[in-house]
Amino acid sequence: MFSIYHNPRCSKSRAALNLLQEAGADVHIIPYLQRPPDVQQLQALQQLLGCAVRDLLRDGEPLYRELRLDRAELDDTQLLQTLAEHPQLLQRPIVVRGERAVIARPPERVHELLT
C-alpha cells in the first residue's frame, strides 16, 4: 500500500500518482490541503524521509517569505506547527510505502519505492 500526500492542482503530484497507478500500485490518496497533517504526523513523515524539517518546506511560496520562515532562530517545533497550520507550505508530493518515503520531485522518485 502506498500513500501520497496529493495536491491535484500540482503537475508533479499528478505525475507521481499516475506513475504509481501505471505500476498497478494500491494507492491511498491523502488530500493534505483539505485534511492537513498534524504536528505528530509531520514528525513521522520527516523521520520516514530522513530529512531536516526545513526540507519539508516549500521555500518558494510567497507565504514562506511572508511568515519569514527563513529565520535561523525558528526551531523544528515552530516549523512543524507552521506546516500544520499552513499545509500549502508542505513539499509535494510525498509518497510513503511502509517505513520508506520520498518527496517525489521529480515524480520519477516514486520508482525508489516500487522496488
CORHU-V643481 format. One record per pair of residues at least 12 apart in sequence whose C-alpha atoms are under 10 Angstrom apart, sorted by the first residue. I is the first residue (numbers start at 1). GAP is how many residues later the second one is. If there is no record, write none. Layout:
{{I,GAP} {I,GAP}}
//
This chain:
{{1,24} {1,25} {1,26} {1,27} {1,95} {1,96} {1,97} {2,15} {2,18} {2,23} {2,24} {2,25} {2,26} {2,27} {2,93} {2,94} {2,95} {2,96} {2,98} {2,99} {2,108} {2,111} {2,112} {3,14} {3,22} {3,23} {3,24} {3,25} {3,26} {3,27} {3,91} {3,92} {3,93} {3,94} {3,95} {3,98} {4,12} {4,13} {4,16} {4,23} {4,24} {4,25} {4,26} {4,27} {4,28} {4,88} {4,89} {4,90} {4,91} {4,92} {4,93} {4,97} {4,98} {4,99} {4,100} {4,106} {5,12} {5,23} {5,24} {5,25} {5,26} {5,27} {5,28} {5,31} {5,32} {5,85} {5,86} {5,87} {5,88} {5,89} {5,90} {5,91} {5,98} {6,22} {6,23} {6,24} {6,25} {6,26} {6,27} {6,86} {6,87} {6,88} {6,89} {7,22} {7,23} {7,24} {7,25} {7,26} {7,27} {7,81} {7,85} {7,86} {8,23} {8,25} {8,85} {10,82} {10,83} {11,82} {11,96} {12,80} {12,81} {12,92} {12,93} {12,94} {12,95} {12,96} {13,79} {13,80} {13,81} {13,82} {13,90} {13,91} {13,92} {13,93} {13,94} {14,79} {14,93} {15,78} {15,89} {15,90} {15,91} {15,92} {15,93} {15,95} {16,76} {16,77} {16,78} {16,79} {16,87} {16,88} {16,89} {16,90} {16,91} {16,92} {16,93} {16,94} {16,95} {17,12} {17,76} {17,78} {17,87} {17,90} {17,93} {18,89} {19,88} {19,89} {19,90} {19,91} {19,92} {20,75} {20,87} {20,88} {20,90} {20,91} {20,93} {20,94} {23,88} {23,91} {25,89} {27,68} {27,69} {27,70} {28,67} {28,68} {29,66} {30,64} {30,65} {32,52} {32,55} {32,56} {32,58} {32,60} {32,61} {33,53} {33,54} {33,55} {33,56} {33,57} {34,53} {35,49} {35,52} {36,47} {36,48} {36,49} {36,50} {36,51} {36,52} {36,54} {37,43} {37,46} {37,47} {37,48} {37,49} {37,50} {37,53} {38,42} {38,43} {38,45} {38,46} {38,47} {38,49} {39,38} {39,39} {39,40} {39,41} {39,42} {39,43} {39,44} {39,45} {39,46} {40,40} {40,41} {40,44} {41,39} {41,43} {42,14} {42,38} {42,39} {42,41} {42,42} {42,48} {43,33} {43,34} {43,37} {44,55} {45,49} {45,50} {45,51} {45,54} {45,55} {45,56} {45,57} {46,34} {46,55} {46,56} {47,52} {47,53} {47,54} {48,48} {48,49} {48,50} {48,51} {48,52} {48,53} {48,54} {49,45} {49,46} {49,47} {49,50} {49,51} {49,52} {49,53} {49,54} {50,50} {50,51} {50,52} {51,51} {52,24} {53,22} {53,23} {53,24} {53,26} {53,27} {53,30} {54,15} {54,16} {54,20} {54,21} {54,22} {54,25} {54,26} {54,36} {54,37} {55,35} {55,36} {55,48} {56,23} {56,24} {56,27} {56,33} {56,34} {56,35} {56,36} {56,38} {56,47} {57,12} {57,22} {57,23} {57,25} {57,26} {57,30} {57,31} {57,32} {57,33} {57,34} {57,35} {58,25} {58,29} {58,30} {58,31} {58,32} {58,33} {58,34} {59,30} {59,31} {59,32} {60,29} {61,27} {61,28} {61,29} {62,27} {63,23} {63,25} {63,26} {64,18} {64,22} {64,24} {64,25} {67,15} {69,13} {91,12} {91,13} {91,14} {92,12} {92,13} {92,14} {92,15} {93,12} {93,13} {93,14} {93,17} {94,13} {94,15} {94,16} {95,12} {95,14} {95,15} {95,18} {96,14} {96,17} {97,13} {97,16} {97,17} {98,15} {100,12} {100,13} {101,12}}
//
